[in-house]
């Protein structure tokens, strides 16, 4: 990304990670801290996040730089700290139906304070400024993941499909 995109909320800023920054996230967090000028969470780096980062990097390397914000993770930075408390992003640019799937995670020490909800709302607002995005979806959210379902509801997503153990939610432009 040639220009730095930074979304601001009242307590956060969201910053899309470049390819080089995303490569550092799972493997060299101390170097990423130095590059960013503030520390980032170690607790959000799970095996699942590492797999997602690998997929994101593969898509970013083959995509136009203008599409990178749709492919990368955005860092949720708590302004008061500053501290990179979590990751949020889309699982790619909007599909042929204009839907973009959102995903996120935050350090357990920062959960329950409304930061994830702020980040989800901000990223949805950003997505809806893009002409190709007609809806943001959260697919297959486990019913047992009460915190994530609460974030999605507070951000305005509503259920459009359900199974015994999961809900699919969406918000339209």
Secondary structure as GFF3:
##gff-version 3
##sequence-region A 1 173
A	DSSP	beta_strand	6	8	.	.	.	ID=ss1
A	DSSP	beta_strand	12	16	.	.	.	ID=ss2
A	DSSP	alpha_helix	19	27	.	.	.	ID=ss3
A	DSSP	alpha_helix	29	36	.	.	.	ID=ss4
A	DSSP	alpha_helix	47	61	.	.	.	ID=ss5
A	DSSP	three_ten_helix	65	67	.	.	.	ID=ss6
A	DSSP	alpha_helix	68	71	.	.	.	ID=ss7
A	DSSP	beta_strand	73	78	.	.	.	ID=ss8
A	DSSP	beta_strand	83	90	.	.	.	ID=ss9
A	DSSP	beta_strand	99	106	.	.	.	ID=ss10
A	DSSP	three_ten_helix	108	110	.	.	.	ID=ss11
A	DSSP	alpha_helix	115	128	.	.	.	ID=ss12
A	DSSP	beta_strand	135	142	.	.	.	ID=ss13
A	DSSP	alpha_helix	146	154	.	.	.	ID=ss14
A	DSSP	beta_strand	158	162	.	.	.	ID=ss15
A	DSSP	beta_strand	166	172	.	.	.	ID=ss16
###
